[in-house]
Every structure is written in structure tokens, then in C-alpha cells.
């Protein structure tokens, strides 16, 4: 059975988050204002694995903040990890 994963990531701006949302249909796609940074937080639910989400993000010009922060919700720290 292919269960859903919930991922959390930061995006540099709302437009970047919306570009990700337009690429694929997610079961859940929530965008929230980051409490400390000018970034936005994104929470998505999908059957895709982490590698699948990263492949989608790589298609977004200037999506580096999302790519460097995306993690399973349980593992999310918000810290950027260069790819």
C-alpha cells in the first residue's frame, strides 16, 4: 500500500510556493507565513517520496530554498542544507 507522506519546507516567496502547487496535484497544500523570516512555510501531503518532491522542486527556477529545506514533517528543522 502506498501511503501518503507529509512534507514541510520553506519557500523564499509566495510565488515560488504557487509554482510548486501548479506542477502536481497534492492531497494537501497549505501555505503559511513564516513567523520569523520573510519566507513562507509549505506543508504538503502526497504519495510521492522525498526524492519525487525534490525532482519536482528542481524544475522550479529559483526554487533553491524549497529544495534545501524540504523534509518529512517529523524530520523538518527549517535549516537549509545545500544540495
Buried (B, 14 or more C-beta within 10 A) or exposed (E): EEEEBBBBBBBBEEEBBBBBBEEEEBEEBEBEEEEEEEBBBBBBBBEBEEEBBBEBBEEBEEBBBBBBBBBEEEEBEBEEEEE
